[in-house]
Amino acid sequence: MSSRRVYRKDVSSARLISFTVKIKETDLWLAVSSSAFDPELPALVEHLVWQQRHLLEAYIAQYPSFLESLEPCLIMPDAPPIVKKMTGAANKAGVGPMASVAGTLAEMIGIALLECSQEVIVENGGDVFMRVNEPVKVGIYAGKSPLSNKLALLIDPAKTPLGVCTSSGTVGPSLSFGCADAAVVLSPSTPLADAAATAMGNLVKSPDDIKNALEYARNLNDITGALLICGEKMAAWGDIDLKEA
């Protein structure tokens, strides 16, 4: 896991202050405007995370199939907002609801922080919500691929708020049925970007599947860009501005 977190040390900006919050499986890296930072902010984020996790865990305790489902599912009308957001995104992408949990939490925390900060970046296990005023580079970590850490996405601030989410069949603990080293999706909806990255990665059983997997992303409404890396092969579609990392 340490190799997945090295990039956090590389982020520096005079206009942003960063901090981390870790609660159970939730491991957040956050950045806010320097002028908006308050020493109490990490504690506030901790409270928000605990609050959302409690709602999600209580729902799972009542309906265990929600946690176990790998396919689109129905939920109860009185489900909490986090469950509704996860399910809506996952059903649209054609995967189980837990495929969107990291992106959903990142977006919910990010939107809450926008009440006190003009710029917000929330990264949760490779899934990022951002609202920024200046261009930002998002590096692409792709495990043992020779393209890993060589490329970055340049994000236009005019196109934020934006979700940039990554799934991998070769890196990290997330469940994937494919072998993509990195499946990256961009969307105004971070929950959808997260779910779609999982679905796209699942389609890549070999480098020959990259074209079909990108076609899946292209045909999904509200996805603005996608990128796949599998070994030495890479392909991208949509609003993707690639730069050297």
C-alpha positions as CSV (number, residue, x, y, z in Angstrom):
1,M,0.0,0.0,0.0
2,S,2.9,2.4,0.6
3,S,3.7,2.5,-3.1
4,R,0.2,3.7,-3.8
5,R,0.6,6.6,-1.4
6,V,4.0,8.0,-2.5
7,Y,2.4,10.5,-4.8
8,R,0.8,12.2,-1.9
9,K,4.2,13.4,-0.8
10,D,4.8,15.0,-4.2
11,V,1.9,17.4,-4.0
12,S,3.0,20.9,-3.0
13,S,1.4,24.3,-3.6
14,A,1.6,27.6,-1.9
15,R,-2.2,28.1,-2.4
16,L,-3.2,24.7,-0.9
17,I,-2.8,23.1,2.5
18,S,-3.1,19.3,2.6
19,F,-3.9,16.8,5.4
20,T,-5.0,13.2,5.8
21,V,-7.8,11.5,7.6
22,K,-7.9,7.7,8.0
23,I,-10.9,5.9,9.5
24,K,-11.1,2.1,9.1
25,E,-10.9,1.4,5.3
26,T,-11.3,5.1,4.5
27,D,-8.0,6.7,3.8
28,L,-8.4,10.3,2.6
29,W,-5.9,12.9,1.4
30,L,-7.4,16.3,1.2
31,A,-6.3,19.8,0.1
32,V,-8.0,23.1,0.6
33,S,-7.3,26.7,0.0
34,S,-4.6,28.0,2.4
35,S,-6.8,30.9,3.4
36,A,-9.6,28.5,4.3
37,F,-7.6,26.1,6.4
38,D,-8.5,25.8,10.0
39,P,-6.8,23.5,12.6
40,E,-10.2,22.1,13.4
41,L,-10.8,21.1,9.8
42,P,-9.4,17.5,10.1
43,A,-11.6,16.9,13.0
44,L,-14.6,18.1,11.0
45,V,-13.8,15.8,8.2
46,E,-13.4,12.9,10.7
47,H,-16.9,13.6,12.0
48,L,-18.3,13.7,8.5
49,V,-16.6,10.4,7.6
50,W,-17.8,8.7,10.7
51,Q,-21.3,10.0,10.1
52,Q,-21.5,8.7,6.5
53,R,-19.8,5.4,7.4
54,H,-22.4,4.9,10.2
55,L,-25.3,5.4,7.8
56,L,-23.8,3.0,5.3
57,E,-22.8,0.3,7.8
58,A,-26.2,0.4,9.4
59,Y,-27.9,-0.1,6.0
60,I,-25.6,-3.0,5.2
61,A,-26.3,-4.6,8.6
62,Q,-30.0,-4.5,7.7
63,Y,-29.5,-5.5,4.1
64,P,-26.3,-7.6,3.8
65,S,-26.9,-8.3,0.1
66,F,-26.1,-4.6,-0.6
67,L,-22.5,-5.3,0.4
68,E,-22.3,-8.6,-1.5
69,S,-23.9,-7.7,-4.8
70,L,-21.7,-7.5,-7.9
71,E,-24.6,-6.4,-10.1
72,P,-27.1,-3.5,-10.2
73,C,-29.6,-3.8,-7.4
74,L,-32.7,-2.2,-5.9
75,I,-32.6,-0.4,-2.5
76,M,-35.3,0.6,0.0
77,P,-37.0,4.0,-0.5
78,D,-35.8,5.2,2.9
79,A,-32.1,4.4,2.2
80,P,-29.7,7.1,3.3
81,P,-28.3,9.5,0.7
82,I,-24.9,7.8,0.5
83,V,-26.6,4.5,-0.4
84,K,-28.7,6.2,-3.0
85,K,-25.7,7.9,-4.6
86,M,-23.7,4.7,-4.7
87,T,-26.6,2.7,-6.1
88,G,-27.6,5.2,-8.7
89,A,-24.0,5.4,-10.1
90,A,-23.3,1.7,-9.9
91,N,-26.6,0.8,-11.6
92,K,-25.9,3.2,-14.4
93,A,-22.4,1.6,-14.9
94,G,-23.7,-1.9,-14.6
95,V,-21.8,-3.0,-11.4
96,G,-22.5,-3.6,-7.8
97,P,-23.0,-0.6,-5.5
98,M,-19.8,-1.0,-3.5
99,A,-17.9,-0.3,-6.7
100,S,-18.7,3.4,-6.2
101,V,-18.2,3.7,-2.4
102,A,-14.8,5.5,-2.5
103,G,-15.9,8.0,-5.2
104,T,-19.2,8.7,-3.4
105,L,-17.5,9.4,-0.1
106,A,-14.8,11.6,-1.8
107,E,-17.5,13.7,-3.5
108,M,-19.7,14.0,-0.4
109,I,-16.8,15.2,1.7
110,G,-15.6,17.4,-1.1
111,I,-18.9,19.1,-1.5
112,A,-19.2,19.7,2.2
113,L,-15.7,21.4,2.2
114,L,-16.7,23.7,-0.6
115,E,-18.8,25.5,1.9
116,C,-15.6,26.9,3.5
117,S,-13.0,26.6,0.7
118,Q,-13.0,27.7,-3.0
119,E,-10.6,24.9,-3.9
120,V,-11.0,21.4,-2.7
121,I,-9.3,18.1,-3.6
122,V,-10.3,14.9,-1.9
123,E,-8.5,11.6,-2.9
124,N,-9.8,8.3,-1.5
125,G,-7.8,5.3,-2.5
126,G,-7.1,6.6,-6.1
127,D,-10.5,8.1,-6.6
128,V,-10.5,11.9,-6.7
129,F,-13.0,14.7,-6.4
130,M,-11.7,18.2,-7.2
131,R,-12.8,21.8,-7.6
132,V,-9.8,24.0,-8.4
133,N,-9.0,27.4,-9.7
134,E,-5.7,26.6,-11.5
135,P,-4.7,23.6,-13.7
136,V,-3.8,20.5,-11.8
137,K,-1.8,17.4,-12.9
138,V,-3.1,14.0,-11.8
139,G,-0.4,11.4,-12.1
140,I,-1.3,7.9,-13.4
141,Y,0.1,5.0,-11.3
142,A,-0.2,1.7,-13.2
143,G,1.7,-0.9,-11.2
144,K,4.4,-2.7,-13.0
145,S,3.5,-1.3,-16.4
146,P,6.4,0.6,-18.0
147,L,4.0,3.5,-18.4
148,S,3.5,3.8,-14.7
149,N,4.2,7.2,-13.2
150,K,5.3,8.4,-16.7
151,L,2.0,10.2,-17.6
152,A,-0.3,12.7,-16.0
153,L,-3.7,14.1,-16.8
154,L,-3.8,17.9,-17.0
155,I,-7.1,19.1,-15.5
156,D,-8.7,22.3,-16.7
157,P,-10.1,24.2,-13.7
158,A,-13.1,25.3,-15.9
159,K,-14.1,21.7,-16.1
160,T,-14.3,21.2,-12.3
161,P,-15.9,20.0,-10.1
162,L,-14.7,16.8,-11.6
163,G,-14.3,13.2,-10.6
164,V,-11.1,11.4,-11.7
165,C,-11.2,7.7,-10.6
166,T,-8.9,4.7,-11.2
167,S,-9.4,1.0,-11.0
168,S,-6.8,-1.7,-11.3
169,G,-6.7,-5.4,-11.7
170,T,-3.0,-5.6,-10.7
171,V,-2.7,-2.9,-8.0
172,G,-4.3,-2.5,-4.6
173,P,-7.1,-4.4,-2.7
174,S,-10.1,-3.4,-4.8
175,L,-12.1,-6.2,-6.4
176,S,-11.5,-6.3,-10.2
177,F,-12.2,-9.1,-12.7
178,G,-9.8,-7.7,-15.3
179,C,-6.1,-7.3,-15.7
180,A,-5.8,-3.6,-16.5
181,D,-3.0,-1.9,-14.8
182,A,-5.0,1.3,-14.7
183,A,-8.5,2.1,-15.8
184,V,-9.1,5.8,-15.5
185,V,-12.5,7.6,-15.9
186,L,-13.4,11.3,-15.8
187,S,-16.9,12.5,-15.0
188,P,-18.7,15.4,-13.3
189,S,-20.0,12.7,-11.0
190,T,-17.3,11.1,-8.9
191,P,-19.5,8.2,-7.9
192,L,-20.1,7.4,-11.6
193,A,-16.5,7.8,-12.5
194,D,-15.6,5.3,-9.7
195,A,-18.2,2.7,-10.8
196,A,-17.4,3.1,-14.5
197,A,-13.7,2.7,-13.8
198,T,-14.4,-0.6,-12.2
199,A,-16.7,-1.7,-15.0
200,M,-14.2,-0.7,-17.7
201,G,-11.4,-2.5,-15.9
202,N,-13.4,-5.6,-15.6
203,L,-13.7,-5.8,-19.4
204,V,-9.9,-6.0,-19.9
205,K,-8.9,-9.6,-19.8
206,S,-6.0,-9.0,-22.1
207,P,-4.5,-6.0,-24.0
208,D,-6.7,-6.9,-26.9
209,D,-9.8,-5.9,-24.9
210,I,-8.8,-2.2,-24.5
211,K,-10.7,-1.0,-27.6
212,N,-14.0,-2.6,-26.4
213,A,-13.6,-1.4,-22.9
214,L,-13.1,2.2,-24.1
215,E,-16.2,1.8,-26.3
216,Y,-18.1,0.9,-23.1
217,A,-17.0,4.2,-21.5
218,R,-17.8,6.2,-24.7
219,N,-21.4,4.9,-24.7
220,L,-22.0,5.8,-21.0
221,N,-23.7,9.1,-20.5
222,D,-21.9,11.7,-18.3
223,I,-18.5,10.2,-18.9
224,T,-16.2,12.8,-20.4
225,G,-13.0,10.8,-20.8
226,A,-11.4,7.5,-20.2
227,L,-7.9,6.0,-20.3
228,L,-6.7,2.4,-20.1
229,I,-3.2,0.9,-19.5
230,C,-2.5,-2.8,-19.8
231,G,1.2,-3.7,-19.8
232,E,2.9,-1.8,-22.6
233,K,-0.4,-0.8,-24.3
234,M,-2.4,2.4,-23.6
235,A,-5.4,4.0,-25.2
236,A,-7.6,7.0,-24.4
237,W,-10.9,8.5,-25.4
238,G,-12.6,11.8,-24.8
239,D,-11.5,14.9,-23.0
240,I,-8.1,13.7,-22.0
241,D,-5.1,16.0,-21.9
242,L,-2.0,13.9,-21.4
243,K,1.3,15.3,-20.2
244,E,4.6,14.0,-18.9
245,A,4.3,13.3,-15.2
